[in-house]
Amino acid sequence: MKKMNQIFGISLLFAAGLFIIAADHIDAPEVAGGASDITDFYVFQAKNTDNMVFVANLQGLLSPGATANASFDENVMIEFNIDTNGDNIEDLVIQAIRKDDKMNVIGPVAPSQTGLISTLEASNFGNDVSKVEITPYGSQAIINTSSDGMSIFAGPRDDPFFMDFAQYSAIISGNATGFNNPGADTFAGTNVLSVVVEVPKSMIGGTGTINTWVESKRKQ
């Protein structure tokens, strides 16, 4: 099995029915602008209320011209970590990693190793792995739903995060007292690469409270 070393992570506390996000755009110097730079992490109840949706966005501030050539790194794994008992240790993981032109998704599964270093929980990419073709830029979204009810998507999307960084900088420097309404969307016209996994709640512990965080990890 391949070992993956932690690059960057964002964590959340999720209670069923709530919508929670966390974001980081080029704030981590070790990964800024690279294939492992996580910009946003979203977790929410799906339209089908029996399901949960996990979203990781990477490679922020992609211009339309750069998006067509942007790609997921085959040496970078996205790992959604799920703590079901409140001890801040992952009890389940959902792992996503590109192989050829497909995003391979493993889990939810109990990890064989917890903490900063992870083990890819599939020795091969056979029938135990859900797969979806990576959607090309400008194309209709390709979504694959597995026999166990898990749906996955991978590909470029418009950056959904709204932040007026110019006004934020003015506030921090003491030149403004608050944000404007409406503000200016710093991320307007830029894109990200998204991995979206919709999972039946029955696969991650039912209706209780979970802690969840996402990490990008590079193969050693």
Backbone hydrogen bonds, N-H to C=O, Kabsch-Sander energy under -0.5 kcal/mol:
donor,donor_aa,acceptor,acceptor_aa,energy
4,M,118,S,-3.4
5,N,218,R,-2.7
6,Q,116,L,-1.3
7,I,216,S,-2.4
8,F,216,S,-1.3
10,I,214,V,-2.0
12,L,212,T,-3.3
14,F,210,I,-2.9
18,L,15,A,-2.2
20,I,18,L,-0.5
20,I,43,V,-1.8
22,A,41,F,-2.0
24,D,39,T,-3.8
26,I,24,D,-0.6
31,V,28,A,-1.6
32,A,28,A,-1.3
34,G,31,V,-2.7
37,D,34,G,-1.3
38,I,36,S,-0.7
39,T,57,N,-2.8
40,D,57,N,-1.0
41,F,22,A,-2.7
42,Y,55,V,-2.2
43,V,20,I,-1.9
44,F,53,V,-1.8
46,A,51,N,-2.0
49,T,47,K,-1.0
51,N,48,N,-2.6
52,M,199,V,-3.1
53,V,44,F,-2.9
54,F,197,V,-2.7
55,V,42,Y,-2.6
56,A,195,V,-2.3
57,N,40,D,-2.3
58,L,193,L,-2.9
59,Q,37,D,-2.0
62,L,191,N,-2.0
63,S,61,L,-0.5
66,A,63,S,-0.5
67,T,63,S,-1.9
68,A,64,P,-0.8
69,N,66,A,-0.7
70,A,66,A,-0.7
70,A,67,T,-1.0
76,V,73,D,-1.7
77,M,75,N,-0.5
77,M,217,K,-3.4
78,I,96,A,-3.0
79,E,77,M,-0.6
79,E,215,E,-3.0
80,F,78,I,-0.5
80,F,94,I,-3.0
81,N,79,E,-0.6
81,N,213,W,-3.7
82,I,92,L,-2.7
83,D,211,N,-3.4
84,T,82,I,-0.6
91,D,82,I,-2.6
92,L,82,I,-2.1
93,V,109,V,-2.2
94,I,80,F,-2.3
95,Q,106,I,-2.7
96,A,78,I,-2.8
97,I,104,N,-2.3
98,R,73,D,-0.5
98,R,76,V,-0.5
99,K,102,K,-2.6
102,K,99,K,-1.7
103,M,132,V,-3.0
104,N,97,I,-2.6
104,N,102,K,-0.6
105,V,130,S,-3.4
106,I,95,Q,-3.0
109,V,93,V,-1.8
118,S,4,M,-2.7
120,L,2,K,-2.8
129,V,126,G,-1.5
130,S,105,V,-2.4
132,V,103,M,-1.5
134,I,101,D,-2.3
135,T,154,A,-2.6
139,S,136,P,-1.8
143,I,141,A,-0.6
144,N,152,I,-1.9
146,S,144,N,-0.5
146,S,150,M,-3.0
149,G,146,S,-1.9
151,S,198,E,-1.8
152,I,144,N,-2.2
153,F,196,V,-2.2
155,G,194,S,-2.1
157,R,192,V,-2.4
159,D,190,T,-2.4
163,M,161,F,-0.5
165,F,163,M,-1.1
168,Y,164,D,-2.2
169,S,165,F,-2.6
170,A,166,A,-1.8
171,I,167,Q,-2.3
172,I,168,Y,-2.6
173,S,169,S,-2.0
174,G,171,I,-1.2
175,N,170,A,-2.6
176,A,170,A,-1.0
185,D,183,G,-0.5
186,T,163,M,-2.4
186,T,184,A,-0.9
188,A,185,D,-1.5
190,T,187,F,-2.1
191,N,62,L,-2.5
192,V,157,R,-2.7
193,L,58,L,-2.7
194,S,155,G,-3.1
194,S,192,V,-0.5
195,V,56,A,-2.4
196,V,153,F,-2.7
197,V,54,F,-2.7
198,E,151,S,-3.2
199,V,52,M,-3.3
199,V,197,V,-0.5
201,K,50,D,-3.4
203,M,200,P,-2.1
204,I,201,K,-1.7
206,G,201,K,-2.5
208,G,205,G,-0.9
210,I,14,F,-2.4
211,N,83,D,-2.4
212,T,12,L,-2.6
213,W,81,N,-1.7
214,V,10,I,-3.0
215,E,79,E,-1.9
216,S,8,F,-2.1
217,K,77,M,-2.8
218,R,5,N,-2.0
219,K,75,N,-2.7
220,Q,3,K,-2.0
